[in-house]
C-alpha cells in the first residue's frame, strides 16, 4: 500500500536504462505528462492501472501489468 498523503502527482512517461551502474531516464516525447490522483491506502497495482489507463489512448495497445 502507498502511504503517501492524498493528492495529485505528475507522471512523466519515459524509459529507465542502466549502463555500468549509471542510470539514465529518457522522457517519451510522444506522450504528455499526466497528473494522477493518489489517495491513502491505494495499492501500487491500482496506481499502475490508473496511470496506464490515463496514459494510453484507444489508439495505443494497452500496457499489460502483472
JOBELMO-V554888 format. One record per residue. PHI is phi in radians with two decimals (none if undefined). PSI is psi in whole degrees, -180 to 180 (999 if undefined). NEAR is the number of other ideal C-beta (glycine too) atoms within 10 Angstrom. Layout:
BEGIN
PHI|PSI|NEAR / PHI|PSI|NEAR
END
This chain:
BEGIN
none|144|9 / -1.42|135|14 / -1.86|17|7 / -1.29|161|12 / -1.24|154|8 / -1.13|146|11 / 2.90|-167|11 / -2.08|138|9 / -2.27|145|12 / -1.43|134|8 / -2.01|126|16 / -1.95|116|11 / -1.27|144|15 / 3.05|-168|14 / -2.37|132|9 / -1.55|137|8 / -2.30|156|10 / -2.30|131|8 / -2.37|125|7 / 0.90|44|4 / 1.19|11|5 / -1.85|131|7 / -1.72|143|8 / -2.35|139|10 / -2.00|120|9 / -1.84|119|9 / -1.23|136|11 / -1.36|109|12 / -1.40|-5|8 / -1.58|-18|7 / -1.98|147|15 / -1.58|156|10 / -1.12|154|12 / -2.26|153|15 / -1.87|122|10 / -2.10|145|15 / -1.36|143|12 / -2.30|135|15 / -2.24|157|12 / -0.99|145|11 / 1.17|15|9 / -1.31|134|16 / -1.34|157|10 / -1.08|-39|10 / -1.09|-42|10 / -1.10|-43|14 / -1.08|-46|18 / -1.04|-43|13 / -1.12|-41|13 / -1.13|-42|16 / -1.14|-43|17 / -1.10|-46|14 / -1.09|-38|12 / -1.36|-26|13 / -1.64|-23|17 / -1.96|123|14 / -1.53|179|9 / -1.13|-18|5 / -1.49|-15|5 / -1.69|148|11 / -1.19|136|6 / -1.14|142|10 / -1.33|135|12 / -1.69|115|6 / -1.78|142|10 / -2.09|999|4
END
